[in-house]
Amino acid sequence: MGSKGIFSRRRFFKALGFSAGSAAFVVGPLAKAGAAPGTGAGGSGLAGSGLAGSSALGSASTPSLAGSASFTPSNIGSSETGWVMGHKGTGPNGAFLAGDLQVVTVTEDSVTISWLTWDAKVSIAERPVGMPTEGTLRVWPEDNPQDTKVVRSEKNTFFHIMTIEGLQPETKYRFSASSHGIEANATHNYFQEKKKEFTTLPKLSGEVLQTVVVANDVHMGEAQDGLWFDGFPPPAVPNPKSAPYPEVCLDAVIKTAEDCGATHLFVNGDVTSEARPAEVRRAKEMLDTFSGAWRVTRGNHDRPHKADDTSGYETATPYGKEHFDPFGDVFEPRQQAWMMDLEPAGVRVIGIDSTELDKSGGRIEPQQFRQIEGFLRRDPNKPTVLMLHHPMTREAGWSNAAGPAFILRDPDLIRLQKMIQAAPGVKLVLAGHTHRAHRDKPDVDTHAVFLETPAAKNWPTGATQLRFYSDGIAVNFRHNMGEEALDWASRTRWTNFGLAPEILLGPTDARNLVVRY
């Protein structure tokens, strides 16, 4: 994976005006972890040389944030796809680096935390290799270290993802995540995660009335993840012994929905890779295995397509003079909104088709605006979740890597925000498309929270759980689980030259929050 051609990682960073060495320091100086009950901290190291079987780079010094930069290019573990930065330790399988620490999910009474352990010496096909280790997670109230809760891995694994329950709402906690006594290093959301603390969410009133799960960006039929165009940058490819990764990811999402008792599963766009008839059929086959109700919105990858020699588009219903619409034959007609009432939650969900023809950006056509306005006018104060594939704020346009042309076009996003302003019951607006967790600032004063939610198919991989109470919604990201799903997630960690987590993970409070009515 990843040729050493003109688009090598080192040349890529030089083009951005900094070397791989300085980039590694910016991503995270390797300070020793703070002490926690029963744990120790190891030395720091970096690995991922890009040469199969090459020796590990020696452990580096561990400067504090206030210290001077001690990393030089000779300290950097470099590969075409990224680098590993972690605390170095030794287990029964050899030397490892414990890193990629992240707080995945925070609820009112639980936390899920993950970290990975990588072989400190070996990089195969320019992708760092996971090393199975023991894992221990400890969590304690900031003001009471004696009240420590501990969970340990059932077996050695390189992808540690653990949940501790029984926490108190609106309480600050500290945590320790370690393998064989070596603290995992924070490498994503560095300045947030390095503190090794989190605060649980408020508890909404009463019992949960209803639960639904919202996924996006499954890309059924896709064979390589992380491409911007024609082989660049080096993509993630699946284990040849595994099922196709979009199927692995959608299966994991469905299992999450079943396990949490969701009555409904929504897929908010990019259900397919390119809306080929076979992709559409397979997506529906899998969604039909969910025991509850499901519905989808259309994303740019699901748009009508022109015929080609291999995809079979011409077997679908024509759309206009040149296009065919396999997606519309099975799922939803193009540029048609839909509404669904959720009971007993007393909430409605409105789905919007925000797709352009032959473009990745978004638009809403006049007849669909009339539909949406009609839905909202029926009961403007009813609690409402609105979902469309394309983000719909100017901040989202300027803060995503592809720019404003990638999101809903400007006149449409302002018009839709004004409709939301006139319907105070709209409390939550969900978008996908950018594959990142991000909370967007609207351009019009509304009562709604605007979120971009992570993709089902690439880092961190998962879906968004909505739990409805009488006075609000608890919003939580749920990581895809299962051996195949976690293996695939670890591969997507190295896309975008190893920067996928920095681009996509987003802050904890963009993935875990409470929305009050």
C-alpha positions as CSV (number, residue, x, y, z in Angstrom):
1,M,0.0,0.0,0.0
2,G,1.4,3.4,-1.0
3,S,4.0,3.7,-3.7
4,K,7.2,5.7,-3.2
5,G,6.3,8.0,-6.1
6,I,5.9,11.7,-6.4
7,F,3.2,11.8,-3.7
8,S,5.3,10.4,-0.9
9,R,4.3,11.4,2.6
10,R,7.5,13.3,3.2
11,R,7.1,15.3,-0.1
12,F,3.5,15.9,0.8
13,F,4.5,17.5,4.2
14,K,7.3,19.5,2.6
15,A,4.8,20.8,0.1
16,L,2.8,22.1,3.1
17,G,5.8,23.9,4.4
18,F,7.1,21.7,7.2
19,S,9.1,18.5,7.4
20,A,7.8,15.2,8.7
21,G,10.0,15.7,11.8
22,S,8.4,19.0,12.8
23,A,5.0,17.6,11.9
24,A,5.4,14.8,14.4
25,F,6.3,17.2,17.1
26,V,3.3,19.4,16.4
27,V,1.0,16.4,16.6
28,G,2.2,15.4,20.0
29,P,5.3,15.8,22.2
30,L,5.6,12.6,24.1
31,A,5.3,13.6,27.7
32,K,5.3,10.9,30.3
33,A,1.8,10.1,31.5
34,G,0.6,11.2,34.9
35,A,0.5,8.6,37.6
36,A,-2.7,6.7,38.3
37,P,-3.5,4.0,40.7
38,G,-1.5,0.9,40.0
39,T,0.1,2.0,36.7
40,G,3.5,3.2,35.5
41,A,4.6,5.1,32.4
42,G,7.1,3.9,29.9
43,G,9.6,5.6,27.7
44,S,8.5,7.1,24.5
45,G,9.1,5.9,21.0
46,L,8.0,6.1,17.4
47,A,7.7,3.4,14.7
48,G,6.5,2.8,11.2
49,S,9.5,3.1,9.1
50,G,8.0,2.1,5.8
51,L,10.6,-0.6,5.3
52,A,9.2,-4.1,6.0
53,G,11.1,-5.7,8.9
54,S,13.2,-2.6,9.6
55,S,14.5,-1.9,13.0
56,A,12.6,0.2,15.5
57,L,13.8,3.7,15.9
58,G,15.2,4.2,19.4
59,S,13.2,5.7,22.2
60,A,13.2,9.5,22.1
61,S,13.5,11.9,25.0
62,T,10.2,13.0,26.5
63,P,9.9,16.7,26.6
64,S,7.0,18.5,28.3
65,L,4.8,20.9,26.5
66,A,6.9,23.7,27.9
67,G,10.2,22.1,26.9
68,S,12.1,22.7,23.7
69,A,11.5,20.4,20.7
70,S,13.9,17.4,20.9
71,F,12.6,15.5,17.9
72,T,14.8,15.5,14.8
73,P,14.2,13.6,11.5
74,S,16.3,10.7,12.8
75,N,13.8,10.2,15.7
76,I,10.8,10.0,13.4
77,G,9.1,6.7,12.5
78,S,8.0,7.5,9.0
79,S,6.0,5.6,6.5
80,E,4.1,6.6,3.4
81,T,0.9,6.3,5.4
82,G,1.8,7.8,8.7
83,W,3.8,7.4,11.9
84,V,3.2,5.9,15.3
85,M,3.8,7.9,18.4
86,G,3.4,6.1,21.7
87,H,4.9,5.0,25.0
88,K,7.3,2.1,24.6
89,G,6.8,-1.1,26.5
90,T,7.5,-4.8,26.3
91,G,5.0,-7.6,26.5
92,P,5.0,-11.3,25.8
93,N,5.0,-10.6,22.1
94,G,7.9,-8.2,22.2
95,A,8.3,-4.4,22.1
96,F,5.2,-2.3,21.5
97,L,4.1,1.3,21.3
98,A,0.9,2.2,23.2
99,G,-0.8,5.2,21.5
100,D,-3.9,6.4,19.7
101,L,-5.6,7.1,23.0
102,Q,-9.1,8.6,22.6
103,V,-12.3,9.1,24.6
104,V,-14.8,7.6,22.3
105,T,-18.2,7.9,24.1
106,V,-19.3,9.8,27.2
107,T,-22.8,9.4,28.6
108,E,-24.4,10.4,31.8
109,D,-23.2,7.2,33.5
110,S,-20.5,5.6,31.4
111,V,-17.4,6.2,29.3
112,T,-15.8,4.2,26.4
113,I,-12.1,4.7,25.8
114,S,-9.9,3.2,23.2
115,W,-6.2,2.9,22.4
116,L,-4.0,0.8,20.1
117,T,-0.7,-1.0,20.6
118,W,1.7,-1.2,17.7
119,D,4.7,-3.3,17.0
120,A,7.7,-1.1,17.8
121,K,9.9,-2.7,15.2
122,V,7.9,-3.9,12.2
123,S,6.0,-2.1,9.4
124,I,4.5,-4.3,6.7
125,A,3.7,-2.8,3.3
126,E,4.2,0.7,4.9
127,R,1.5,0.2,7.4
128,P,2.3,-0.2,11.1
129,V,1.4,-3.6,12.6
130,G,-0.7,-4.1,15.6
131,M,0.7,-6.1,18.5
132,P,-1.7,-7.9,20.9
133,T,-1.2,-6.8,24.5
134,E,-3.1,-6.8,27.8
135,G,-5.3,-3.8,28.4
136,T,-6.4,-2.1,31.7
137,L,-8.7,0.9,32.0
138,R,-9.1,2.7,35.3
139,V,-11.5,5.6,36.0
140,W,-11.9,7.6,39.1
141,P,-13.6,10.9,40.2
142,E,-11.2,13.7,40.1
143,D,-11.9,14.5,43.8
144,N,-11.9,10.9,45.0
145,P,-9.1,8.7,43.6
146,Q,-10.0,6.0,46.1
147,D,-13.2,5.3,44.2
148,T,-11.5,3.7,41.2
149,K,-13.4,1.5,38.8
150,V,-11.3,-1.0,36.8
151,V,-11.9,-3.1,33.7
152,R,-9.4,-5.4,32.0
153,S,-9.3,-7.0,28.6
154,E,-10.7,-10.5,28.3
155,K,-7.8,-11.4,26.0
156,N,-4.7,-9.8,24.5
157,T,-5.5,-7.6,21.6
158,F,-4.0,-4.6,19.8
159,F,-7.2,-2.6,19.5
160,H,-8.4,-1.9,23.0
161,I,-11.9,-0.4,23.4
162,M,-13.4,-0.6,26.9
163,T,-16.4,0.7,28.7
164,I,-16.9,1.5,32.3
165,E,-20.4,2.0,33.7
166,G,-21.9,3.1,37.0
167,L,-20.6,6.7,36.8
168,Q,-22.3,9.8,38.2
169,P,-23.8,12.5,35.9
170,E,-22.1,15.9,35.5
171,T,-19.0,14.7,37.3
172,K,-15.4,15.2,36.2
173,Y,-13.4,11.9,36.1
174,R,-9.8,11.1,35.4
175,F,-8.6,7.9,33.7
176,S,-5.6,5.7,33.0
177,A,-5.4,3.4,29.9
178,S,-2.4,1.0,29.9
179,S,-1.0,-2.1,28.5
180,H,1.4,-4.2,30.6
181,G,1.6,-1.2,32.9
182,I,2.6,1.3,30.1
183,E,0.3,4.3,29.7
184,A,-1.2,4.8,26.2
185,N,-0.1,8.1,24.6
186,A,-2.6,10.6,23.4
187,T,-2.1,11.3,19.7
188,H,-5.6,12.6,18.5
189,N,-7.2,15.6,20.1
190,Y,-3.9,15.8,21.8
191,F,-4.4,18.9,23.9
192,Q,-7.8,17.5,25.1
193,E,-6.9,13.8,25.5
194,K,-3.5,14.4,27.2
195,K,-5.3,15.7,30.3
196,K,-6.8,12.2,30.6
197,E,-10.1,13.5,32.0
198,F,-13.7,13.8,30.9
199,T,-17.0,15.0,32.4
200,T,-20.1,12.9,32.2
201,L,-23.2,14.3,30.5
202,P,-26.2,15.7,32.4
203,K,-29.0,13.2,33.1
204,L,-32.2,14.1,31.3
205,S,-35.6,13.6,33.0
206,G,-37.3,10.3,33.5
207,E,-36.7,7.2,31.5
208,V,-35.6,6.8,27.9
209,L,-38.7,7.0,25.7
210,Q,-37.2,5.7,22.5
211,T,-33.8,5.1,20.9
212,V,-32.8,5.4,17.3
213,V,-29.4,5.1,15.5
214,V,-28.2,7.3,12.6
215,A,-25.4,6.2,10.4
216,N,-23.9,7.9,7.3
217,D,-21.3,7.2,4.6
218,V,-21.4,3.5,4.3
219,H,-20.3,3.5,0.6
220,M,-21.6,0.0,-0.2
221,G,-19.5,-1.4,-3.1
222,E,-16.3,0.7,-2.4
223,A,-13.0,-1.2,-2.5
224,Q,-10.5,1.3,-1.2
225,D,-10.9,3.9,1.5
226,G,-9.3,7.4,1.7
227,L,-8.7,8.2,-1.9
228,W,-9.0,11.9,-3.0
229,F,-8.5,11.0,-6.7
230,D,-6.9,8.3,-8.8
231,G,-4.7,6.4,-6.3
232,F,-3.9,9.5,-4.1
233,P,-3.2,9.5,-1.3
234,P,-2.3,5.9,-0.4
235,P,-5.6,4.2,0.5
236,A,-6.6,1.7,3.1
237,V,-7.3,-1.7,1.6
238,P,-9.1,-4.6,3.4
239,N,-7.8,-7.9,4.6
240,P,-8.3,-10.2,1.7
241,K,-9.8,-12.8,4.0
242,S,-12.4,-10.4,5.3
243,A,-15.8,-9.5,3.9
244,P,-16.0,-6.3,1.9
245,Y,-15.5,-3.5,4.4
246,P,-18.7,-1.6,3.6
247,E,-20.6,-4.7,4.5
248,V,-18.5,-5.3,7.6
249,C,-19.3,-1.7,8.7
250,L,-23.0,-1.7,7.9
251,D,-23.3,-5.1,9.7
252,A,-21.6,-3.6,12.8
253,V,-23.9,-0.6,12.7
254,I,-27.0,-2.8,12.5
255,K,-25.6,-4.8,15.5
256,T,-25.1,-1.6,17.4
257,A,-28.7,-0.6,16.7
258,E,-30.0,-4.0,17.8
259,D,-27.9,-4.1,20.9
260,C,-29.1,-0.7,22.1
261,G,-32.7,-1.4,21.5
262,A,-33.2,1.0,18.6
263,T,-36.6,1.1,17.1
264,H,-35.3,2.8,13.9
265,L,-32.1,2.9,11.9
266,F,-31.5,5.8,9.6
267,V,-28.7,6.1,7.0
268,N,-28.1,9.7,6.2
269,G,-26.7,9.6,2.7
270,D,-23.9,7.8,0.8
271,V,-25.5,4.5,1.3
272,T,-23.6,3.3,-1.8
273,S,-20.3,3.9,-3.5
274,E,-21.8,5.0,-6.9
275,A,-25.4,3.9,-6.8
276,R,-24.7,0.9,-9.1
277,P,-27.7,-1.5,-9.1
278,A,-25.8,-4.2,-7.4
279,E,-24.7,-1.8,-4.6
280,V,-28.2,-0.6,-4.1
281,R,-29.6,-4.2,-3.9
282,R,-26.9,-5.3,-1.4
283,A,-27.5,-2.3,0.8
284,K,-31.2,-3.0,1.0
285,E,-30.6,-6.7,1.6
286,M,-28.5,-5.8,4.6
287,L,-30.8,-3.1,5.9
288,D,-33.7,-5.5,5.7
289,T,-32.0,-7.7,8.4
290,F,-32.6,-5.0,11.0
291,S,-35.5,-5.9,13.2
292,G,-36.9,-2.4,13.4
293,A,-37.8,0.2,10.8
294,W,-35.2,1.9,8.6
295,R,-35.1,4.7,6.2
296,V,-32.4,6.5,4.2
297,T,-31.6,9.9,2.7
298,R,-29.7,10.3,-0.5
299,G,-26.0,11.4,-0.6
300,N,-23.9,12.6,-3.5
301,H,-22.7,9.1,-4.2
302,D,-26.3,7.9,-4.4
303,R,-27.2,10.4,-7.2
304,P,-28.5,9.4,-10.6
305,H,-25.7,8.4,-13.0
306,K,-25.0,8.3,-16.7
307,A,-24.7,4.9,-18.3
308,D,-21.3,3.3,-18.6
309,D,-20.0,0.0,-19.9
310,T,-19.8,-1.9,-16.6
311,S,-22.2,-0.7,-13.9
312,G,-25.6,-1.6,-15.3
313,Y,-27.2,1.8,-14.8
314,E,-29.2,1.5,-18.0
315,T,-31.3,-1.3,-16.3
316,A,-32.7,1.4,-13.9
317,T,-35.4,4.0,-14.4
318,P,-34.3,6.9,-16.6
319,Y,-33.9,10.2,-14.9
320,G,-34.0,13.1,-17.4
321,K,-32.4,12.6,-20.8
322,E,-29.0,11.2,-19.8
323,H,-29.2,9.7,-16.3
324,F,-30.5,6.6,-14.6
325,D,-31.6,6.2,-11.0
326,P,-31.1,2.8,-9.4
327,F,-31.2,4.3,-6.0
328,G,-34.6,5.9,-6.6
329,D,-36.0,2.6,-7.8
330,V,-35.3,1.0,-4.4
331,F,-35.0,3.8,-1.8
332,E,-36.2,7.4,-2.3
333,P,-37.1,9.5,-5.3
334,R,-34.6,12.3,-6.0
335,Q,-35.3,15.7,-4.4
336,Q,-38.2,14.4,-2.3
337,A,-38.3,15.0,1.4
338,W,-40.0,12.5,3.8
339,M,-41.3,12.7,7.3
340,M,-41.6,10.0,10.0
341,D,-43.2,10.2,13.4
342,L,-41.4,8.5,16.3
343,E,-43.7,7.2,19.0
344,P,-43.6,7.1,22.0
345,A,-40.9,9.7,21.8
346,G,-43.3,12.3,20.4
347,V,-40.6,13.4,17.9
348,R,-40.7,13.6,14.1
349,V,-37.8,13.0,11.8
350,I,-37.6,14.9,8.4
351,G,-35.2,13.5,5.8
352,I,-34.0,15.7,2.9
353,D,-32.4,14.9,-0.4
354,S,-29.6,17.5,-0.8
355,T,-27.9,16.1,-4.0
356,E,-26.8,17.7,-7.2
357,L,-26.6,15.9,-10.5
358,D,-22.9,15.1,-11.4
359,K,-21.5,17.2,-8.5
360,S,-20.4,16.5,-5.0
361,G,-21.9,19.6,-3.6
362,G,-25.5,20.0,-2.4
363,R,-28.7,21.8,-3.4
364,I,-32.4,21.7,-2.5
365,E,-34.8,22.3,-5.4
366,P,-37.9,24.5,-5.1
367,Q,-40.5,21.7,-4.9
368,Q,-38.6,20.1,-2.1
369,F,-38.4,23.3,-0.2
370,R,-42.2,23.5,-0.4
371,Q,-42.5,20.0,1.0
372,I,-40.2,20.8,3.9
373,E,-42.0,24.0,4.7
374,G,-45.3,22.1,4.7
375,F,-44.0,19.5,7.1
376,L,-42.7,22.2,9.5
377,R,-45.8,24.3,9.4
378,R,-48.0,21.4,10.5
379,D,-46.7,21.7,14.0
380,P,-43.7,24.1,14.2
381,N,-43.2,23.4,17.9
382,K,-43.0,19.6,17.8
383,P,-39.6,18.3,18.7
384,T,-37.9,17.5,15.3
385,V,-34.7,16.0,14.1
386,L,-33.8,17.1,10.6
387,M,-31.3,15.1,8.5
388,L,-29.7,15.7,5.2
389,H,-26.4,14.5,3.8
390,H,-24.7,17.9,3.1
391,P,-23.7,20.2,6.0
392,M,-25.6,23.4,5.8
393,T,-23.7,26.3,7.5
394,R,-21.1,28.6,6.1
395,E,-18.8,27.6,8.9
396,A,-19.0,24.0,7.7
397,G,-18.1,25.2,4.2
398,W,-15.0,27.1,5.2
399,S,-13.8,24.6,7.8
400,N,-13.9,21.4,5.7
401,A,-11.0,20.6,3.5
402,A,-12.9,20.7,0.2
403,G,-14.4,24.2,0.9
404,P,-17.8,25.8,0.4
405,A,-18.5,24.1,-2.9
406,F,-18.6,20.7,-1.1
407,I,-21.6,21.5,1.1
408,L,-25.2,22.8,0.5
409,R,-25.1,25.8,-1.7
410,D,-25.3,29.1,0.0
411,P,-28.8,30.4,-1.0
412,D,-30.2,27.0,0.0
413,L,-28.5,26.8,3.4
414,I,-29.7,30.2,4.4
415,R,-33.2,29.5,3.2
416,L,-33.3,26.3,5.1
417,Q,-31.9,27.9,8.3
418,K,-34.6,30.5,8.1
419,M,-37.3,27.7,7.9
420,I,-35.7,26.1,11.0
421,Q,-35.7,29.5,12.7
422,A,-39.5,29.7,12.1
423,A,-40.0,26.2,13.5
424,P,-38.6,26.3,17.1
425,G,-39.4,22.6,17.5
426,V,-36.4,21.7,15.3
427,K,-33.8,20.9,17.9
428,L,-31.2,18.8,16.0
429,V,-29.8,18.9,12.4
430,L,-27.6,16.0,11.3
431,A,-25.3,15.9,8.3
432,G,-22.7,13.5,7.0
433,H,-20.6,13.9,3.9
434,T,-17.4,15.3,5.5
435,H,-16.9,12.0,7.4
436,R,-15.9,14.0,10.5
437,A,-17.4,14.9,13.9
438,H,-18.0,18.6,14.0
439,R,-20.4,21.0,15.6
440,D,-21.4,23.7,13.2
441,K,-22.3,27.3,14.1
442,P,-25.4,28.4,12.2
443,D,-25.7,31.7,10.3
444,V,-29.2,32.4,11.5
445,D,-30.3,32.4,15.1
446,T,-32.2,29.2,15.7
447,H,-33.0,26.8,18.5
448,A,-31.2,23.9,16.8
449,V,-27.9,22.1,17.2
450,F,-26.1,21.5,13.9
451,L,-23.8,18.4,13.8
452,E,-21.6,16.7,11.2
453,T,-21.4,13.0,12.2
454,P,-18.6,10.5,11.6
455,A,-18.7,8.0,8.8
456,A,-19.7,4.3,9.3
457,K,-16.9,3.2,7.0
458,N,-13.7,5.1,8.1
459,W,-12.0,6.3,11.2
460,P,-13.3,6.2,13.8
461,T,-16.1,4.0,12.2
462,G,-19.5,3.9,13.8
463,A,-22.9,5.6,14.1
464,T,-24.7,8.1,16.3
465,Q,-27.2,7.0,18.9
466,L,-30.1,9.3,19.8
467,R,-31.9,8.6,23.1
468,F,-35.1,10.5,23.5
469,Y,-36.4,11.7,26.9
470,S,-39.3,14.0,27.8
471,D,-37.0,17.0,27.9
472,G,-34.3,16.4,25.3
473,I,-32.1,14.1,23.4
474,A,-28.9,12.4,24.5
475,V,-26.5,12.2,21.5
476,N,-23.7,9.7,21.6
477,F,-21.3,8.3,19.0
478,R,-21.0,4.5,19.1
479,H,-17.9,2.8,17.7
480,N,-18.3,-0.2,15.3
481,M,-17.4,-3.3,17.2
482,G,-16.4,-6.9,16.3
483,E,-13.1,-8.4,15.2
484,E,-13.4,-7.6,11.5
485,A,-14.8,-4.1,12.2
486,L,-11.9,-3.2,14.5
487,D,-9.3,-4.6,12.1
488,W,-10.8,-2.4,9.3
489,A,-11.0,0.6,11.6
490,S,-7.3,0.2,12.4
491,R,-6.5,0.2,8.7
492,T,-8.4,3.5,8.0
493,R,-6.4,5.1,10.9
494,W,-3.5,5.4,8.4
495,T,-5.4,7.1,5.5
496,N,-4.8,10.8,4.6
497,F,-1.0,10.2,5.3
498,G,-1.8,9.0,8.8
499,L,-3.8,12.2,9.6
500,A,-7.3,10.7,9.4
501,P,-7.9,10.9,13.2
502,E,-6.8,14.5,13.3
503,I,-9.2,15.3,10.5
504,L,-12.1,13.1,11.3
505,L,-12.4,12.2,15.0
506,G,-13.4,15.7,16.2
507,P,-13.7,16.8,19.8
508,T,-15.5,14.7,22.3
509,D,-18.3,17.2,22.8
510,A,-19.1,17.1,19.0
511,R,-19.8,13.4,19.4
512,N,-21.4,13.3,22.9
513,L,-23.8,15.9,24.1
514,V,-27.3,16.7,25.3
515,V,-29.8,18.6,23.3
516,R,-32.6,20.1,25.4
517,Y,-36.1,20.8,24.2
